[in-house]
Amino acid sequence: MKRDYFIRCNIAGFSYYEGAIAFKKLKIGKKLNLKREPDNSYDKHAIVLYRKGLKLGYIPKGENRKLSLLLKNGGVKFEVRVQKVDANEHPENQIEVIIYLLTPKKETA
């Protein structure tokens, strides 16, 4: 698969969910999982980030619309990796993620 940069962002709500439990295991390059949350009463485009079943928080509201629509309509794959870890930052800025759009590599003749 080929990776193309899609977005980079912090994890919104990191201090309100299980971020503190997972913090020591969040290293640069670690893979995270995305899941749409269409029944979210605050944001119909909500996307949750998980690490091994722990809810870390959300893709920020200003960044999630296109990603949510692509996930909703299927056929698109993404890879999420931890990009930055900084314990000295405000909890909402401690973890930054990068999201890649995955596409099959074209075969050369």
DATADA-V531972 format. One record per pair of residues at least 12 apart in sequence whose ideal C-beta (glycine too) atoms are under 8 Angstrom apart, sorted by the first residue. I is the first residue (numbers start at 1). J is the second residue. D is the distance in whole Angstrom. If there is no record, write none. Layout:
i=[I	I]
j=[J	J]
d=[D	D]
//
This chain:
i=[1	1	1	1	1	2	2	2	2	3	3	3	3	4	4	4	4	5	5	5	6	6	6	6	6	7	7	7	7	7	8	8	8	8	8	9	9	9	9	9	9	10	10	10	10	10	10	10	11	11	11	11	11	11	11	11	11	12	12	12	12	12	12	13	13	13	14	14	14	14	14	14	15	15	16	17	17	17	17	18	18	18	19	19	19	19	19	21	22	22	22	22	23	23	23	25	25	26	26	26	26	26	27	27	28	28	28	28	28	29	29	30	30	30	31	31	31	32	32	32	32	32	32	32	32	33	33	33	33	34	34	34	34	34	34	34	34	34	34	35	35	35	36	36	36	36	37	38	38	43	43	43	44	45	45	45	45	45	45	46	46	46	46	46	47	47	47	47	47	49	49	56	59	67	76	77	77	78	78	78	78	79	79	79	80	80	80	80	81	81	81	82	82	82	83	83	83	84]
j=[77	102	103	104	105	102	103	104	105	79	100	101	102	100	101	102	103	98	100	101	67	78	99	100	101	59	63	67	98	99	83	96	97	98	99	59	60	63	96	97	99	60	92	93	94	95	96	97	49	56	57	58	59	92	95	96	97	57	58	59	60	61	92	57	58	92	56	57	91	92	94	95	91	92	57	54	55	56	57	54	55	56	56	57	91	94	95	54	51	52	54	56	87	94	95	51	52	51	56	82	85	95	82	85	81	82	83	84	85	81	82	51	81	82	79	80	81	49	50	51	56	80	81	82	97	49	50	51	80	47	48	49	50	59	67	71	78	80	99	47	48	50	48	68	71	72	58	68	72	58	61	64	68	61	64	65	67	68	69	58	59	61	64	68	59	64	67	68	71	80	97	95	99	99	101	101	102	99	100	101	102	99	100	102	97	98	99	100	97	98	100	95	96	97	96	97	98	96]
d=[7	5	7	6	7	7	5	7	5	6	4	7	6	6	5	8	7	7	6	8	7	7	5	6	5	8	6	7	8	5	6	6	7	5	7	6	5	5	7	6	8	7	6	5	8	7	5	8	6	5	4	7	8	8	5	8	6	5	5	7	4	7	7	4	5	8	6	4	5	6	6	6	4	6	7	8	5	6	5	4	5	6	5	6	7	8	7	6	5	8	5	6	8	7	8	7	8	7	8	5	6	6	6	7	8	6	7	7	6	6	6	7	7	5	7	7	6	5	7	5	7	4	7	7	6	7	5	7	7	6	7	6	8	8	8	7	6	6	8	7	5	7	8	6	5	6	8	8	7	8	5	7	8	8	5	5	8	4	8	6	8	8	7	7	4	5	6	6	7	7	7	7	8	7	7	8	4	6	7	6	6	7	5	6	5	7	5	8	7	5	7	6	8	6	5	6	4	4]
//
